[in-house]
Each structure stands twice: as C-alpha cells, then as structure tokens.
Amino acid sequence: MDRKAWGVLGVAGAAVLAAAPVLCEETAVMDDMVVSATLTEMPASHVGSSVTVITADEILRSRKTSLADVLRAVAGIHVVQNGGAGGAAGVFIRGANTEHTLVLVDGVELNDPINPSRGADISNIGVADIERIEILRGPQSGLYGSDAIGGVINIITRRGSDGAKAVLTAEAGSFGTYRGAATLGGGGKRGGYSISVGRFGTRGVSAAGEDYAGNTEKDGFVNTEISGRADWKALDNLALHVLGRYTDSDSDTDAFEGDYGDDPDGYSRRRQGAIQGGAELELLEGRWKQVLTLSHIGTERENDGMFGRLNFDSVLLKAQWRNEFALPGGHVLVTGAEYETEEGKSDGLPRTTADSFGFLAQDSVTVLEKLHLTAGGRWDTHEDSGDALTYRFSPAWQVAGGTTLKASVGTGYKAPSLYQLHAPATPWGAVGNEDLDPEKSIGWDAGIEQEWFSGRCGASATYFENRVNDLIEYNFGYVNRPESEMRGVETALFFKPVATVSVRAGYTRLDAEDADTGERLVRRPEHRATLDAGWQFVPGARVDVGLVHVGERDDNMWDPVTFMPVRVELDPYTLVNVAVSCRVNDNAEVFARVENLLDEEYEDIWGTGTTGLGAYGGVRVTL
C-alpha cells in the first residue's frame, strides 16, 4: 500500500474523530478495567497496549452462541473455520498465524501441545459461563512467553456472588440445531461458587463445500461443556480457588485433500479436561500480593479420514508464582516465575516431552497524573529450543479534552512444537526437524483514542506493524523460512445518539506478505469491516443487528494429482445477523435470531462448507 493510500486512510480517520461528537448525548460511563495487559487490574485508559474488552451483556445482546462467532465482530481479528459448526477454528490477530494466538480460560492455557503447530482450536467453546473476554493485540511474550507472537485472548468466566441465582436457556432452529444451557451461582461473605452445563447439537451442512464434487451429505456436530469454580476466603488475607472445565465434542468430517468429496464415515472426536487450583496471599497491609496457581490440562483427539484413524494425546502441566508490589512513588512492580512441562504422543510418534522455565518482571507507574508507563521483560529457557529474552514497553498519555495517545513496542517468540520437532518421517521424506529455530517477532503500534461526553461517544485509530523471523512452515518437512511482515490500520467508532440506541463500527486494513517472495499470506483479508447496532424500541424489548464484511484474500487449494498447493483467490462476502429479544416478566425473556440474513454463499477456507440463512428461537429464564 503506497503512502498516498495510507494518507487517505489517515484523513478518513481524522474525519471520523471530528464528526462523531454531533451524534452523541452526554451520559457518564465507567472505564473498563483490564487485567490481561499488565497482570494487574488497571483502567483501560491507562493501558498503552491495544486491547478490546467484550462483556457478558454484549454477548447476551448479540445472542451469539460460540466464542468463534463473538470474535468475528472484533477489529483486527479474523476467524477461520474448517467447515461448519465443529470444524477446527483458529484466530488471526493482525495477520499473525493462528498458532501465534495464545488462548487462556481463567489463566489456563488451551493451546494444544500435540497440535502440529501448537495452536488452540476454539470451535467447541460456548459462551454460557463467560463473564468477559479480553483481547490483547501485538507481541505479548514479554508477559506470557511462547505462543503470544500475535496476541492473547483471555476468557474470564463467571464467579458466584451473594445469594443464589440460576439461569436456564433453551434454543432450537434451522439445520436441526438445538442448544441448552444451565448456570448456577451463589455465595456469601467468605466465598462463592459457579457451575455451568451446556449442550449444543446440529445436523449441520456438508463440511466440504457443495460446490465441489456435488457434496450433499450433512456433517453434524455435538458438543457438551461442563465448567465450575469455587472461591473461598480462608483468612482475611488469604483467598483460595479451584476451577475445572471439561468439553466433549463429536463432529462429522469430509475429505479436505484431493477431490474434497463427501466422507460418510469421517469423524473427529475431542475430549479436553482442565483443572486449576490457586491461592492469593496479601501481606504488608495489601502492598505485597502473591498468587500461586497449579494447572493441569489433558486433550485427546481421534480423527478418522482419508489417512485412516489417527489418535493424538497431550498433557500440559504448569506452575505459576506471581508477586505484585505496591512501591513508593506509585510504582506497581510485578515479578513472576513459571514452570511448564508438556508431553504428547500420536500414531507413529512415541511419547515425547519438553520442559520450560520463565521469569518475568514489569513496572507500571503514573507520571504527573496523566502519563501511564508500563515496561517489562521476560526470560524463557526451553529444553529443545534454548533461551529467549523478550520485552514490552507501552505508554498511554491522557491528553486534555478526552484524548488519549497510546503506543507499544514489544518482541515475541514461539518455540517449535513437539510435533514439528519430532514427527516421524514418511515415505515422502522427513517431517520433524530437531534443528528448528524458534520463531521470533518484533512489533509496534501507535494510535489515538478520542472520547466525548463522558465516554458516551468515542473513536480510535491505530497503526501497527509486526515482523516475524524464522517462521516455521511445512514444506515436505518442517523448515524455517526468512521473514513475514504484517502492517495495517485499525479504526473504530462508538456512539449513542439517544439512550436507547448504540452503534459500534470498526474497519481494519491489513497488508500481510512473505517478505522473501512478496506474496500475500493466505487467508488474511486486506479489508475487513464490522458494524453492531442495538435499539431498545420499547422497555424490555430490543433488536440488535450485526454486520461483518470480509474482503478478498488468497488461499491454497491442493491439486488432486500432484498434491501440491495452488494459489486461489476467495471472493469477498458480507454477513448480516439480526437478534430480537423481549422480556416477558422479571424472570423470563424470549428471543429470536437470524444468521446470514442475506443467505450469502462464502468460504472461510477454500473448499469448505459454510452455513446459509438460518432462523433460531428460544427462551431464557432466571431463577
């Protein structure tokens, strides 16, 4: 993209900043609190990193049922799914690979050690127990270590509060789809509990697109989720918690190589269980806080397709100790140590393990009441790939008049996965490569956020760049390749013209290319726009409309004769979703939603199926 084009974008962004105030009315709102950006609770306006917070109320209003669908509406993020519901789903943050996104649920890592690229599959994560989602963009290894080259998605689940409360949800609709969820929570002065159970099922659509080989067989998906958390304040300065999560997924699959045809017997099964225990101790009248957590997550996958039946098992154990010190002069110092051991095995790959250690330090301070500075670094050592030193610096300056200038610069790294290092050879040659170097990145961003009328109206614009070296890719065996570059602009606008109407819009312009060949990186749209609008037209009743536009992007199809990738271009598409809800009484509401209102035909990935126009309705009861 030339300088003139970037200049046009800049002028457009300035016009948005200038015009937005006339659309807003004055009503005070609270500044979002963010934990993920610094590992301490901090107002979003004090955070220099680019961060988005999605609340439970926003998820409820949209009536979206999966994490993947919620993330599709976020600027700077692109979600791709391998077929319809249940197909493997990953997240591109600012053009970085899907495996460069670290996904956490209450601090428990979901990236699978035996996944070939060690990415996280978010296809089976529902929203019933989600309290908030925090999304950090840009390299975050200075805090989180490996796997955070592109960013971090931290999912925070509900905690029990005073009294007892139960919420029951039932829904059904097109494509033989049904969903049921029940959450129960409560507590008192010394603690609380929260339990959630959900079941989702659908007959679905053909996983391999109908345009290829005349596919007609429906590929269904069934998913069960169980989660729970208990918190107990054992002493005035000591809090304990334990949480657990279990998912059980079964999805039908098709052939995604060669003829992209129906496979009546193809399936994928995934079982994943996680448990974490933790303690938080405050000393020196709260000026020193210590947090210790121990986590265990196990994953079992079984795939049956064109290559026969394959099994993959992994275990990830992690111990974390974090200290937070409130120091003179307003400094907040965070130090931490982390030990992680992972193991995995699959058909042809015997049990293999890797240990790693990490140590971090970070300081946050406010200068002259308006300038907020955060700087930190982390040292990691990995059994197979050696040492890595990463850092991050992020200032935020609250200028007078509701203007905040933000910037960040940081580095990232990703250790090779167990599979990339040790996968056995095939008749076509070697696969695993024990000489792989870790992937490394450096990225920065700078932007402006402008608020009017006590935060009821706002706009932002951010320019970003990220460069990844020694990127690991499969080329008849895993190898490092020189460099990839991602750069672009994110703009966003929020306003409430009246108290009952809200509008949020975003646009991302992305250039992502192989620096060696100049080719565009596959599956990254150059243009992406979102719009969410809500209207409470009478008390207790509202309508919400969501729009996602995805521009052209390249992908690879596999030649059925040579089994070599051939570059193709995927068409742009626009999805429109509508949700309507109506409160019947203080305890019950009915709702309906229409997905893909325009019945758009599109592909996330070449050759895969996607869902057309669908209508769904349900009821939500609070007891």
N, C-alpha and C positions, 0 to 999 in steps of 0.2 A: 504494500500500500504506500503510495507516494506522499510527500509532505503536504501537497495540496489537499488530498483526501482527508488526511488527519486534521488539517486545518478546518475543513468543513465540519467534521465531527465536533471539533472544539467550539466552533461558533454555534452549532446546534445545541450543544450542552449549555453554553452560556445563555442562549435564548430561553431554554427551559428554566434555568435558575432565575432569570429575570421575570418570566411571565407567571411563575407558579403562585406568587402571593395573592394575585387577584382572584384566585379560585378557592381561597381558604377562609375559614372563620376562626376566631380566637377561642380556643379551649385548651386548657393545660393537660399534658400527658406526662407520664413518668418515663425517665430514661431507662432503657433496657439495661439489665445487669448481665454481664458476661463473665463466665468462669474459664472457658477453654483457652482464651487468648493469652492468659498470664498464669493460669492455675490458681488464681485467687479471684474472689468476686470483685468486679470492677465495673463502673458505668461504661456503657458502650462508647460514650463521647470521650472517654479517657483512653481508649484503645486505639493505637496507631494502625494495627493490622486491619485488613479488610475483613469484616465479619458480618454475618447475617443471622438473626435470631427469628425462629419460627415458633410461635406459641401454640399451646393446645387449642385455644379458642380459634385461632386462624385455621388450624387443621379441621376443627369441627365445622366451621362455617363452609369450608370448601367441600365437605363430605367425601374427601379422598380417603381411600381405604388402605393404601400401602405407602411405605416410605419412598419408593421409587416415584410414585405419582406426585407426592408432595414436593420432591426435589426438582421435578421438571419445571416448576414455576420460579426457580431461583436464578438470578442473574449470574453469569459466569460459570454456570453448571450445565452440562449436557448429559442426560441419562440415556444409555442404550440398553436394549433388552433383546435377548436371543429368542425371538418368537413372542407369543402372547404371555398371559399370566403364567408364572412359574419358570419361564425361561431365564437363564442366568442374566443378571442385571449389574451393570457397573456404572461408575460416575467419572466423567472427565471434568476436572476443575481447571479452568483457564487453559484448556488444551493439553494438560499433562495426562499421561496414560492412566487408565482406570486403576491399575495396581499402585499408582502413586498417591492414591487417596487412602488415608488411614481412617477406618470407621470404628467408632467406640460406642458402646452402650453402657452408660454409667461407669466409664473408665475401663470397661472390659473390651479388649481388642477382638474384632471379628475377622480380621484378615487371616485367611486360612493357610497355615504353613505348608500344606501339601498341594495347594492350588499351584499350577505350574509357575505363575507369576507372583504368587502370594497375595493376590488381590482379595477383596471382600465382595461376596455376592449378596446383594441387598434384596433379592427377589422375594424372599419369604418373611420380610419384616413388616408387620402390621402397625397400626397407629393407635390402637385402643389404650395402651398404657403410656403413651408418650406425653410428657409434660412440656418439653421444649426441645428444639433442635438448634444447635449452634454450629455454624459453618465457617471455618477459617480458610481463607484463600492464600495461596503462596506457600513457599517452603517453610515448614514448621519443625524441621529436625532439631533446631536449637532447643526446643522443649520436648519433643516427642520421639526423637531418634529416627530409626529407619522407617520407611514406608510413607513418610509425610512430605515427599517432594512437591506434590501438587497442592496439598491442603489436608484439613482434618474435618470430619463430620462427627460431632459428639451428640449422641442421643441421650437425653436425660429423662428417666421415667418418673412416674408419679410416686409421691410419698404419702403415707397416711397422715391425716390431720385430726383435729379434735372431733369427737363423735364418730358415728359410723355412717357410711354412705355407700350405696350400691348403684351401679349403672348397668342397665341391660340394653343391648342393641340387637335388632334383627333386621335383615335386609335380603331382598331377592330381586332378580331381574333377568335381563337378556343373557343369552348363551348358557342357560342353565346355571346361573350364578346365584350363590347364596352366601350369606355371612352372618355369623352370630358371635357376640362378644359379651362378656360379663366381667365387670371390675368391682372389687370390694375393697374399701379402705376405711381406716379409722385410727383412733389413738387417743392419747391423753397427755398429761404433763411430762411423763417420762419416756414417751416413745410413740411409735405408730407402726402400722402395717399396711401393705397394699398387695392385692392379689388380682391377677388378670388372666382370663382364659378366652381364647378366640379360635374360631374355626372358619375357614374360607374354602369354598369349592366352586369349580366352574367346569362346564364341558369344553369351553374354550373355542379356539379356532385352530386351523392347521398351523403347526409350528413352522413348517416350511411353507413359504407363501404360495397361494393358489395360482399365481401367475406362472409357476414353474412346475412342469410335468403334470398339470391339472390336479393338484392336490385337493382332496375333498375330506379326508379323514380329520375329525376333530381331535385335538390333543388337550386333554383335561389336566387339571391341577387341583390338588387338595393340600391344605396346609393347616396345621394345628400349632398354636403357640400357647405356652404357659409361662408366666413370669410372676415373681413375687419379691417383696422386700420387707424387711423388718428393721426398725431402728429403736435403740434403747439407750437412754441416758443413764448409764450406770452410776455415775457420780456427777457432781455439778460441773466438773471439768473433763469428764471422760464420756464419750459417746461411742457406741458400738453399732455396727450394722452387718447384716448378711443379706445377700440377694442372689437370686437364681433365675435362669432363663433356659427354656427348652423349646426347640422347634422341630417339627416332624413334617417333611414335605415329600410329596409324590407327584411327579409330573410326567406326562407323556411327551416323547420327543420324536423328531424326524431325522432324516439324513441331511446333514449340512455340508457334505462334501460331494463332489461328483454331480449326480443328477438332481439333488435337492428334492428327492421324492418322499412320498408317504412311507412311514415305517410303522406298521400296525403294532409291532412288538417292542418298539423302542421306549425306554423309560429312564428316568433319573430319580434317585431317592437320596434324600439328605437328612441326617439326624445331627443335631447340634445341641450340646448342653454346656452351660456355663454357670459357675458359682464363684462368688467373691465374698470374702469376709474382711472387715476393716475396723480400725479403731482410730479415733481422733482425740488427742490429748492436748489441753491448753494449760500452759504454765506461765508464771510471772504475770499474773492478772490478765491473761489473754494476749500478752505481747509475743509469746512463743507458742506456735501451734504445730503439733506433729501429727502426720497422717500416715498410717501403715495399712497397706492392703495386700492381700494374697488372692490370686485369681487362678482358676483352672478352667480351660475350655477344651472340649473334645468334639471332633467333627468326623462323621462317617458318611461317605458318598459311594453310591453304586450306580454306574451307568451301563446301559445295555444298548448298543447301537451297531453301526457298520463295522466297528473294530472289535465286536464281541463284548463280553461282560467284563467291566473293569471296576476295581474297588480301590478306594482311597481313604486312608485313616490318618488323623493327625491329633496331636495333643500339644497344647501351649500352656506352660506354667509361668507365672510372673509374680514377682515380689517387688513392691514399690514402697519407699520410705521418703516422705517429703516433709520439709521443715519450712515454716513461714515465720519470719521475724519482723516485728514492727520496730523499726530503729529510729533514733532521733533524726530530726530533720524531715520527717515524713517519708523516709525510705521504707519500702517493703521488700525484704530480701527473701527469696525462695531458693532453697537448695534441695537436692534430691539424689537418690541412688536407686538403681533399678537392676534387677537380675531377671533374665529370661532364658528359659530352656524350651526348645521346641523339638518335636520329633514327628516323623511322618513315614508312611510306607504305602506302597501300592503294588499292583501286579507287576512283577519284574523289577521292582525297586525295593530291596530289603530295608528294614528299619534303619533310618538314619537320623542323626540328631545334630543340633548346633546350640551352643551356649553363647550368651552375650551379656555384657555389663554396660551400664550407662551412668554417668554422673553429670548433673546439671546445676547451674547457678544463674540467678536472674535478679535484677534490681529494678524496682519501679519507684518513681518519685515524681512529685508535682513541684514545679518551679514557678514562683510568682503567681500561683493560683490558677494559671491558665495553660501552662505548658506541661504536658504529661509525657514523661520519658520512660521507656522500658528497654532494657538491654540485657542480653543473656547469652549463654553458650552451653554447649554440651559436648562431652567426650564419650564416645562409644567404642568398645572393642568387641569384635565378632570373631568367633572361633575360626571361621573359614576365610573371611574377607579382611581381617585386620582392623586397624584403628581408623576412626573418623572424628574430626573436630568440626563442629558446626556452630553457627551463631545466628542471632537475630537482633535487630535494633529497630524500634518503632516509636517515633514521636507523634504526638497529637497536640495541636495548638488551637485552643478555643479563642478565636479572634472575636472582637466585639461585634454585636449585631447578629448573633446566631450562626456565625461562620466558623467552621472547624476545618483546619488543614491537617491532613493525615499523610503519613508515609511509612514505609517499612522496607528494609533490606535484610535478606537472610539467605542462608545456604541450606541445602538438603542433601541427604544421601539415602541410598537403598541398597542393602546387602542382597546378593544373589539368593534366590530361594533354594530350598533343599532340592527341588526337582531340577532347577536349572544347573545346579552343581553336580548332581549325582545320578540323573536319569540314565538308565541303561541304553546301550547302543541298539539300533535297529538294523535290519538288512540293508537300509539305505545309508548307514553311517552312524557316527557318534551323535548323541543328543546332549547329555550332560557335559559340562565343561568346568573342571575344577580350577581352571586358571582364570575364570571370570573376575573382572574388577567390579567393585561396587559402582552403581550409578551415582553421579554427583550433580548438583544443580546450584545455581545462584539466581536469585530473583529479586525484583524490587517493584514497588508500586508507589504512586503519589496521587493524591486526589483531594477534592474539596467537597464538604457537606454543608448545605445551607438549610437552616430552619427558619420558619416564620411563624408568628402567632403561637408561641409556646410549644412548638413542635407539632402542631396540627397540620402543618404543610411543610414539605421538605423536598430537596433534590440533591443529587450527588453525581459526581463524575470522577472516574479513576482510570489512570493509565497504568498498565502493568507490562512487565517483561519477565520471562523465565527461560533460562538456558540449561539444558540437561546434557551432560557429557557421559561418555561410556555407556550409552543406553543399551540395555540387553534386549536382543531380539532373536527369534528363531529363524535360522537360515540353514536348513539341513544340519541342525545342531545349534546350540546357543552360543552366540558371539557378542562381543561389544562392538558397537558402531560409534562413529565420532560424536555427533552432536545434533540436537534438535533445538529449535528456537520457537518460543511462543510469545506473542505480544498482542496487545489489544486495548480496547476501551470498554469500560462498563459504565452505564448511566442508569439512574433510577429516579423516579418521581413518585411522591405520595401526597395526597391531599384529601381533605374532607370539605367539599363545598357547603354541605349542611350536616347537622349532627347525625343524620340517618343514612348518609351516603359516604362511602370511602372508595378511593381509586388508587391502585398501585401499579406502576408500569416500569419495565426495565428493558434495556437493549444492550447487547454485547456484540462488539466487532472483534473478531479473532483472526490473526494470522498465525498459523501453526505449520511449520515446514521442517523438512530434513535439511539441515544446514549444508550437508555434503552434496546432495543431489538437487536441492531446490524444490523437491516435490512436496505437495501438501500432505500433512499427516492425515491418515484415513479417519473417517467418522467424526471429524471435528467440523461443525458448520461455521462458515465465515460470518454469517449473520444469524442472530437469534434474538427474538423479542418476546416479551411476556406482558400480559395485562390481566389484572384481577380487580373486579369492581363488585361492590356489595351495596344493596339498598334494602333498608328496613322500611317496607312500604306501609305497614300498619304495626302497632305494638305486638310483638311476639311472632311476627312473620317477616321473612326476608328472602331475597333472591341474590345469589352470587353467580357471577359469570367469570370464567377463566379462559384465557386465550394464550396459546403457545405457537409461535411461528419459528420454524427451523429452516434455514436456508440450505442451498446446495452444499454437498460435501462428497468427498471421494470415499470409495471403499474398494475392497478386493473381492473378486469372485474367483472360485477355484475352477480351473479348466479341467473338465472330466477326463481328458485324455492325458495331459501332461502332469496334472496335479500341481501346476504352478499358478501363482496368483496373477490375475489380470485386473488392471485398474479400471474401475467403472465409476460413473457419477450418479449419485442418488438425487432424485427430484426434491425440491423444497416442499414443505407441507405446513398446513395450519390446522391446529386442533382447537375446537371450541367446546367447553364443558359448561353446563348450567346446573346449579343446585338450588332447590327451594325447600324451605322448612317453615313449619307452622306449629306454634306451641298450643297444645290442646288445653292443658291446665298447668298447675305448678309442677307437676311430676312427669308429664308426658309431652312429647312432640312427635310429629310425623314429618317425614322428609322424602324428597324425590330428587333424582339427579339424572341428567342426560349426558353421556360421554360421546365425544366425537359427533357433535350435533350435525356437522356438515357431511358426515359419512365419508371423510377423507380417506383415500387409499394412499398408504405410505409405507415406508420401511425404515426401521431404526438401523438394521443391518441388512446388507444385500441378501436376498433370497429367503428372508424370514417373514412369517405372518404377523399381522397386527390386527387389533380389534376395530371393527367398524362401529356404526351407530348402535348405541345401546341405551336402554332405559332401566332404571332401578328405583325401588322404593322401599321404605322401611319405617321403623318406629324406634324411639329411644326413650327409655323410662328411667327416672331417677327415684330411688327409694331412700 
